[in-house]
Amino acid sequence: MSKSSDSVMAVVDDEIMAMAFEMIGIRAVVIKETRELFRFFKEEQNLPSVIFINERVAEKIGPIRMDLINRGRITPVFAVVPDMEGSRGVRLSELKSYLARAIGSSEVEI
């Protein structure tokens, strides 16, 4: 594996999506159970700089991602991609929440 592909991976809960990532040269791991996702992210010692996750996975590992942010970790960067069925609006909801916290508001209209 080249150095650039070592710094990127995908963690998804769909085999077809994993195959799509593999076809463009990104190592993909399929994990469907929430408990297994938590274990993977807690035990994996060499996480890459960028991890693509689909929206269902993003929802499941929200606490892990928030813990990393609260601890000031800037890597890995989680790139949230829509599920195969289409966008669920997960990332937009997260961005609205971050923006609201940044400006001290309880609600943001976009």
Secondary structure, 3 states (H helix, E strand, C coil): CCHHHHCEEEEECCHHHHHHHHHCCCEEEECCCHHHHHHHHHHCCCCCCEEEEEHHHHHHCHHHHHHHHHCCCCCCEEEEECECCECCCHHHHHHHHHHHHHHCCCCCCC
